[in-house]
Amino acid sequence: MLHSLLSFAAVAGLLTLIPGLDTALVLRAAVSRGRRYAFASAVGIGCGTLMWGAAAAAGVSVLLTASEVAYAVLRTVGAIYLVWMGIAMIRTGLERPIATTEAAVDDSSRGVFGAWARGLGTNMLNPKVGVFYAAMLPQFLPDGVPHLLMGCVLAVVHNVEGMVWFTVIISVAGAAKTWLNRESVRRAMDTVTGAILLGFGLKLASSHR
């Protein structure tokens, strides 16, 4: 069991360090909305990771690798969600004024729960996360250990690594808060992150597996 945990931690750790959609979302939240929103987004992503891990261990997400229809439906929904969110962020960066104080952000309608929900939705609507768990978890499930329990444990390991990485990102953003809080930088972050989301959405829509 220890060997399985360490082996999975190494693979998941490398995956966590690769810049991607999750990193872009957390960094954008840290720059434009502050630490609370960034950590809320990170926790939402982590909750999605736990759900995918439990689903894969229970055999649910194996459906994504076996059924073209199930994969296509989730891929389409996820792509629409990412494209919609990307366009919204680009519009925010190009057109809408950005609050210059943290208090103004705290009073906005998009609260901490919204940041959490955005992180959760982005993770859960990405079928490639499910495919990753469905493909990887069976290789790290030792004999004699309940698969659901072990799958959840491995998902927790991945989650802890992700939260450590997100904490580093948020801390770096906090250290550079004076520079990052400039309106021009925050607008640029919204625009760049929106473009990344849009690109991920279009790539997901055109992919097969």
Secondary structure, DSSP 4 states (H G I P E B T S, - for coil): -HHHHHHHHHHHHHHHHS--HHHHHHHHHHHHT-HHHHHHHHHHHHHHHHHHHHHHHHTSTHHHHH-HHHHHHHHHHHHHHHHHHHHHHHHHHHTS---SSHHHHHTSSS-HHHHHHHHHHHHHT-HHHHHHHHHHGGGG--TTS-HHHHHHHHHHHHHHHHHHHHHHHHHHHHHTHHHHTSHHHHHHHHHHHHHHHHHHHHHHHH---
